[in-house]
């Protein structure tokens, strides 16, 4: 059982502690018994979305303005942390309902929110976020996908790649160039998956199986009323969305790291080496100490960022970047240490730490690679410093 004392930290309220208990109980009943290994990933993701909706947890993925709701990033983090600790695919299913629809929660008008967010919450619509292109990943402003105005529509042409939920989503939040070069020429749209001209050009297989695809747009018509925000605000829409979701990526990494430490503690307490439990070896204790330190520092950064977004400021670019960078990089180290403590068993397929080793790697890349987070933190630090005198 993962350590729970962090739930008493002042970043969280009683309702968050209740949610943490509820998702822990639910995950133990509905996730740990789920099939593992060689499975139909698309079907498993759809099933996970259905179960999360039935459990009421997709309520936290969206916010309907007419109902007076606001996104609760602390709740999103707690859910992702717990789901990731149990199963990476369950975390992925919840995370993509958040990321694929967060722009609608933030920038969609009441009609669009009713049309799409209700379906996301009920598990009737699967969401996706289409930002990355073959030549525009970390450099969002370099995107070339275009949307040209034509009467009451925009005509969309271009390509996106490494799109999570690609091929199973019911709609995509798509970013395309409506103006000149640079960040100010980008706009955001909702594109239904059945739009003529939208093709799943390629399904992409990765080391930790998730639904991923390359999409092509060939004269896709998007009604003008499905633009999110104003024309030219797409970069703002994408960055505001990532400000919300980057903290939750850190939370997922934290969940993976907690599970790795749990597995390592169990392994070193029960496996004997040179006639004594491994846990009695000073070098092993040192490794466990470093793992625990990484986890606590990550948790502090993650829940600070989430609390700041919920209670202090709408934009938490610096805090979210710090949380994502530290939590994902340190989780990689923590999981690698667990694999090392397991020895040969640690790289054996079907062993939990081997699964965690594959799951964690992508988190240091998607929603802004670690190197990009360092640039963001550096720039934000310079902006906040008084160096004018």
Number of C-alpha atoms within 10 A of each C-alpha: 7 14 11 9 7 14 16 12 10 11 17 18 13 11 10 19 16 12 16 20 14 14 20 17 11 17 21 12 11 15 16 12 9 11 10 12 10 7 10 13 14 17 12 19 22 19 15 22 28 20 18 23 19 13 16 14 21 25 20 20 25 28 22 21 17 11 8 7 12 14 21 19 23 26 24 28 26 28 30 29 27 26 28 27 25 20 22 25 22 25 23 23 27 25 24 21 26 28 25 26 28 27 27 29 24 21 19 24 18 14 12 19 23 15 10 22 26 18 16 24 26 19 23 16 20 27 30 28 26 27 24 22 22 12 14 16 20 16 14 20 16 16 25 21 21 22 26 17 15 12 9 10 17 22 19 27 20 19 24 27 24 23 21 25 27 30 20 20 21 19 23 23 24 24 31 26 28 24 16 10 13 14 19 17 19 30 26 30 27 27 23 18 20 11 14 12 15 21 19 18 16 15 16 16 12 13 11 16 18 22 26 21 22 22 22 20 22 15 18 21 22 22 17 17 16 20 26 25 20 13 17 19 19 26 22 17 23 21 17 19 24 23 23 28 24 31 31 31 30 33 32 33 35 34 29 34 35 27 27 27 24 16 21 26 18 12 17 21 13 13 13 13 12 7 7 12 14 20 21 13 13 10 11 17 15 12 17 21 13 15 24 17 14 21 23 15 15 27 22 16 23 32 28 20 31 32 20 19 23 19 11 11 10 12 17 22 21 18 23 30 30 24 27 32 29 24 32 29 19 22 32 23 17 29 30 21 22 29 24 16 20 20 11 9 15 21 16 14 11 12 14 17 28 20 21 26 24 16 23 25 17 14 23 23 16 16 24 21 18 20 12 16 23 16 12 18 18 12 13 15 12 11 10 8 9 8 7 4 3
